[in-house]
Amino acid sequence: AMGGSCSILGIPSPKGPNTVGCTDFMMDHTAKGSFFRLYYPCQETDRAEKPNWVPCREYFNGLADFMKIKRSLGERIFNYLFGSYKIPAYTDAPFKSSEKCPVVIFSHGLGAFRTLYSAICVELASQGFIVASVEHRDESASATYYYREKTESEKAGENGPKSSASARDDLVQEWMYYRALKHRESEFPLRNNQVKQRANECILALDRLTAINAGVAVQNVLRTQFDWTTLENSMDLCRTAVVGHSFGGATVIEALCKEVKFKCGVALDAWMFPLDDDIFPHVKQPVFFINSEKFQWAGNISRMRKLDSTVIQRKMITIRGTVHQSFPDFTFLTTNWIGKLLKLKGEIDPVIAMDLCNKATLAFLQRHLGLEKSFNQWDPLIDGEDDNLIQGTNVTVLQSAM
Ligand SMILES: CCN(CC)CCN(C[C@]12C[C@](c3ccc(C(F)(F)F)cc3)(C1)C2)C(=O)Cn1c(SCc2ccc(F)cc2)nc(=O)c2c1C=CC2
């Protein structure tokens, strides 16, 4: 639409043939457990609700912490700006797929959380994937929650903290907020430990899905109306990939290195800083780097180049006119001038940018998961063959930095 002033704000509806359901899973209840939002192909439904984009106000508090603004102010601003948006999927809708679904584990960026990349996750689910968007407990998320058992006195005392209605009544909800780097704290050790924990959490989520697929009785700590037994034998766990944005892109590389069940990875505007140099030779799977035009710099690109290989497919494209925030959902949720001011939008129409990113991702996943779909129609995008794409990078990487 011209000027975008008449474009309706909101997360774009998925383009694939499947209606998308979405539900939450946590097991076990501790901070060491697995917590993810599941997006999946579902039965046509008109009864189910669409979930709020931001599940509860503690996430706005965490976002305020991340943005270094006062919580009282941040919560009001974010609630005003984003409080009414819905995810284009149906809460707890019954799972339905005529064939086994390939699986994607998604890892969010620094200061984000499990629901902020729904344009990507919902699109993949509408194309037949089961997507688990993990919520990391490494203190890199704006906010996340888990539970602890009630103490005897809490059980006894009526005035103890009421356990939230969303979980077992012997549990009390605990919130973990974004941990900013302390003054004079060296960043690498923190980020390196976090990226290892993040990779383990992606692997744990895959393990949980493996158990669910095998029909092992799993206790979801969260009280949802979703019947997890309907997912028995629904997943093709030989066709599993890991996808992530920024810090989540580094998590993709770390997870591929640790878990060969991940057959390939797609790193969206990866931030390579947290990774050890010595892991690059140990990554044996294909990797696809999809970069924004504005975020990347020579040092970051040269670390991606360390993964270049003649025998294993490593691809890189850059989407013209995009910024770092062109990948999370924010890019759809502000008018042009706020979006450009806050660097949430680039020059390119966010819908076009996301469409290119999703199609290139689907083509790469078909190629390396051996899918029998028609995503290969978008193979040219993998090699940057589009007016809005650059093959490789726009960043000048000095030969010496290679
Ligand atoms: C000042 C804070 N300072 C913290 C270190 C830098 C903050 N920052 C730039 C920001 C995120 C920005 C943002 C968000 C959200 C609104 C809103 F208004 F729309 F809510 C506005 C403005 C502020 C653009 C980044 O960290 C960029 N970034 C990100 S942003 C991922 C994210 C986070 C929160 C979201 F809601 C959505 C997406 N993920 C990464 O993995 C990495 C980096 C950098 C290196 C590794």
The ligand as a Tripos MOL2 file, in Angstrom:
@<TRIPOS>MOLECULE
LIG
   46    51     1     0     0
SMALL
NO_CHARGES

@<TRIPOS>ATOM
      1 C1         19.0880   -0.6530   24.9600 C.3       1 LIG1
      2 C2         19.1410   -2.1090   25.1060 C.3       1 LIG1
      3 N1         20.3670   -2.7360   24.5830 N.3       1 LIG1
      4 C3         20.3770   -4.0520   25.3030 C.3       1 LIG1
      5 C4         21.6630   -4.7580   25.1830 C.3       1 LIG1
      6 C5         20.3950   -2.9670   23.0930 C.3       1 LIG1
      7 C6         18.9660   -3.3860   22.6080 C.3       1 LIG1
      8 N2         18.9670   -3.9520   21.2570 N.am      1 LIG1
      9 C7         18.4500   -3.1250   20.1840 C.3       1 LIG1
     10 C8         16.9400   -3.0490   20.3130 C.3       1 LIG1
     11 C9         15.9790   -4.1930   20.6060 C.3       1 LIG1
     12 C10        15.1920   -2.9530   20.4140 C.3       1 LIG1
     13 C11        13.7340   -2.6920   20.5650 C.ar      1 LIG1
     14 C12        12.8700   -3.7320   20.8820 C.ar      1 LIG1
     15 C13        11.5230   -3.4560   21.0720 C.ar      1 LIG1
     16 C14        11.0850   -2.1330   20.9340 C.ar      1 LIG1
     17 C15         9.6220   -1.8450   21.1220 C.3       1 LIG1
     18 F1          9.4420   -0.5860   21.3880 F         1 LIG1
     19 F2          8.9860   -2.1530   19.9870 F         1 LIG1
     20 F3          9.1770   -2.6140   22.1190 F         1 LIG1
     21 C16        11.9420   -1.0940   20.6130 C.ar      1 LIG1
     22 C17        13.3070   -1.3760   20.4170 C.ar      1 LIG1
     23 C18        16.2070   -2.2600   21.3180 C.3       1 LIG1
     24 C19        16.0180   -2.5900   19.2160 C.3       1 LIG1
     25 C20        19.4160   -5.2290   21.0480 C.2       1 LIG1
     26 O1         19.8110   -5.9120   21.9740 O.2       1 LIG1
     27 C21        19.3900   -5.8260   19.6260 C.3       1 LIG1
     28 N3         19.5580   -7.2930   19.7880 N.ar      1 LIG1
     29 C22        18.4870   -8.1260   19.8830 C.ar      1 LIG1
     30 S1         16.9200   -7.4810   19.8160 S.3       1 LIG1
     31 C23        15.8160   -8.9040   19.9960 C.3       1 LIG1
     32 C24        14.5080   -8.4480   20.5040 C.ar      1 LIG1
     33 C25        14.3900   -8.0180   21.8200 C.ar      1 LIG1
     34 C26        13.1920   -7.5130   22.2850 C.ar      1 LIG1
     35 C27        12.1170   -7.4350   21.4160 C.ar      1 LIG1
     36 F4         10.9660   -6.9590   21.8790 F         1 LIG1
     37 C28        12.2120   -7.8760   20.1140 C.ar      1 LIG1
     38 C29        13.4110   -8.3710   19.6600 C.ar      1 LIG1
     39 N4         18.6040   -9.4490   20.0160 N.ar      1 LIG1
     40 C30        19.8370  -10.0320   20.0920 C.ar      1 LIG1
     41 O2         19.9410  -11.2790   20.2250 O.2       1 LIG1
     42 C31        20.9670   -9.1770   20.0300 C.ar      1 LIG1
     43 C32        20.8200   -7.8240   19.8890 C.ar      1 LIG1
     44 C33        22.0750   -7.1700   19.8510 C.2       1 LIG1
     45 C34        23.0370   -8.1440   19.9720 C.2       1 LIG1
     46 C35        22.4130   -9.4840   20.0910 C.3       1 LIG1
@<TRIPOS>BOND
     1     1     2 1
     2     2     3 1
     3     3     4 1
     4     3     6 1
     5     4     5 1
     6     6     7 1
     7     7     8 1
     8     8     9 1
     9     8    25 1
    10     9    10 1
    11    10    11 1
    12    10    23 1
    13    10    24 1
    14    11    12 1
    15    12    13 1
    16    12    23 1
    17    12    24 1
    18    13    14 ar
    19    13    22 ar
    20    14    15 ar
    21    15    16 ar
    22    16    17 1
    23    16    21 ar
    24    17    18 1
    25    17    19 1
    26    17    20 1
    27    21    22 ar
    28    25    26 2
    29    25    27 1
    30    27    28 1
    31    28    29 ar
    32    28    43 ar
    33    29    30 1
    34    29    39 ar
    35    30    31 1
    36    31    32 1
    37    32    33 ar
    38    32    38 ar
    39    33    34 ar
    40    34    35 ar
    41    35    36 1
    42    35    37 ar
    43    37    38 ar
    44    39    40 ar
    45    40    41 2
    46    40    42 ar
    47    42    43 ar
    48    42    46 1
    49    43    44 1
    50    44    45 2
    51    45    46 1
@<TRIPOS>SUBSTRUCTURE
     1 LIG1         1 GROUP 0 **** ****
